[in-house]
Amino acid sequence: MLKAKLSRAHSSYLCHKRLCLPALLRGGPIHVACEHTEGNSSAEQEERPKRKAVIIKKASKATQTRASRLRSNPQDSDNRVRDVRETLEWYFSDTWPRDKAAVLRFIHISRGHSAPLDLFLKLRRLRRIIGKASKEEEHDLVLKALAKSEMLEISENGLRIQRKDTQGESVAMMIVVAVALLNDRGEVLVAQRRADQSFPGKWEFPGGKVDPYETPEGALSREMGEELNIKVDQQDLQPLIFGSHRHGDCHILMPLFLCTRWSGEVKGNEGQEIEWCSMAELRRKEMPPGDVPLVDAVERAVHQHAQSFLSIAT
Ligand SMILES: Nc1nc2c([nH]c(=O)n2[C@H]2C[C@H](O)[C@@H](COP(=O)(O)OP(=O)(O)OP(=O)(O)O)O2)c(=O)[nH]1
């Protein structure tokens, strides 16, 4: 029942958008149901509690002017950022809440970084992508296309943040979470990367890419279940240090957590070799270059952990 309701809402949303956005882009008059946020400037919006009303209205002259300004003027400016944001808010105003949150977050992130016209053109591309999708694929595609279109990019299974460096070169930043899992013998678990992965044969701290909507702790706890067959309470993941290094066309930001408590038996669930290593053994392992600077912090944690054991014993 709920599914049928959702799917009806979904198709009417898509149908509505397919019909309306091209009309908006052409500047033609259209009837839309939209949510309207009062207050124009961001200062005004911060001061006042947001009041929203659902209204049925004809796309106003202002909306059309906004659309044509966006089409004709490639210059970035505060006004134009606002134009794009309002247009996007209008465009996604009646979508389902989960997507709306993603869209608003996307808009928020985009405000500081993107050229509005570019964003607007990407939105048109997004419409084309959605147009080609089957019903089942639509929801995912909206998110993926949105994410891909600008700041957030969902790669195979991860999240990348697109940004431009000072020369304007596009640099993607990928967030990867990893764990220094420590046992009571003071050993650290490492996993060997498979031949079909990047850094083949190298030993790494278990972990992986953060999916959209995941917190770092949530992602790591999921990865530890998938890769190592263990259950970890997110509260038992303590931030230890982070790695930051360039890898190919992107930059990896890797928070490394310390974990000394879990349930279940540790095993390599995904065909990877795993090994409990003393610190001396760990230092002999070949690791991805970005991991090497993290080993000292792991060693300090191992010592601290051993001392806390000693103090409990005495
Ligand atoms: N899990 C983990 N990944 C690491 C470490 N050091 C490091 O550079 N990485 C890199 C390798 C991968 O590019 C990325 C982790 O992605 P992943 O675990 O999902 O592996 P993947 O095979 O799908 O990644 P890739 O081949 O597509 O690059 O972070 C580490 O200690 N642990």
The ligand as a MOL file (V3000), in Angstrom:
LIG
                    3D

  0  0  0     0  0            999 V3000
M  V30 BEGIN CTAB
M  V30 COUNTS 32 34 0 0 0
M  V30 BEGIN ATOM
M  V30 1 N 40.4900 0.5950 3.8370 0
M  V30 2 C 41.6080 1.2640 3.6180 0
M  V30 3 N 41.7830 1.9530 2.4540 0
M  V30 4 C 42.9380 2.6150 2.2960 0
M  V30 5 C 43.9500 2.6140 3.2790 0
M  V30 6 N 44.9740 3.3790 2.8340 0
M  V30 7 C 44.6190 3.8480 1.6220 0
M  V30 8 O 45.3010 4.5790 0.8980 0
M  V30 9 N 43.3800 3.3750 1.2740 0
M  V30 10 C 42.6950 3.6800 0.0140 0
M  V30 11 C 42.6070 2.4850 -0.9080 0
M  V30 12 C 41.3190 2.7620 -1.6780 0
M  V30 13 O 41.6140 3.6430 -2.7510 0
M  V30 14 C 40.4830 3.4870 -0.6800 0
M  V30 15 C 39.5730 2.5440 0.0570 0
M  V30 16 O 38.5970 2.0830 -0.7640 0
M  V30 17 P 37.9920 0.6340 -0.5780 0
M  V30 18 O 38.5050 -0.0330 0.6310 0
M  V30 19 O 36.5230 0.7850 -0.7270 0
M  V30 20 O 38.6670 -0.2020 -1.7150 0
M  V30 21 P 38.3850 -0.3000 -3.2520 0
M  V30 22 O 39.1300 -1.4430 -3.7390 0
M  V30 23 O 36.9250 -0.2810 -3.5450 0
M  V30 24 O 39.0560 1.0320 -3.7510 0
M  V30 25 P 39.6550 1.3180 -5.1790 0
M  V30 26 O 40.3900 0.0730 -5.6180 0
M  V30 27 O 38.4580 1.6390 -6.0240 0
M  V30 28 O 40.5600 2.5070 -4.9800 0
M  V30 29 O 41.3630 4.0790 0.2680 0
M  V30 30 C 43.7490 1.8800 4.4800 0
M  V30 31 O 44.5740 1.8210 5.3830 0
M  V30 32 N 42.5760 1.2270 4.5910 0
M  V30 END ATOM
M  V30 BEGIN BOND
M  V30 1 1 1 2
M  V30 2 2 2 3
M  V30 3 1 2 32
M  V30 4 1 3 4
M  V30 5 2 4 5
M  V30 6 1 4 9
M  V30 7 1 5 6
M  V30 8 1 5 30
M  V30 9 1 6 7
M  V30 10 2 7 8
M  V30 11 1 7 9
M  V30 12 1 9 10
M  V30 13 1 10 11
M  V30 14 1 10 29
M  V30 15 1 11 12
M  V30 16 1 12 13
M  V30 17 1 12 14
M  V30 18 1 14 15
M  V30 19 1 14 29
M  V30 20 1 15 16
M  V30 21 1 16 17
M  V30 22 2 17 18
M  V30 23 1 17 19
M  V30 24 1 17 20
M  V30 25 1 20 21
M  V30 26 2 21 22
M  V30 27 1 21 23
M  V30 28 1 21 24
M  V30 29 1 24 25
M  V30 30 2 25 26
M  V30 31 1 25 27
M  V30 32 1 25 28
M  V30 33 2 30 31
M  V30 34 1 30 32
M  V30 END BOND
M  V30 END CTAB
M  END
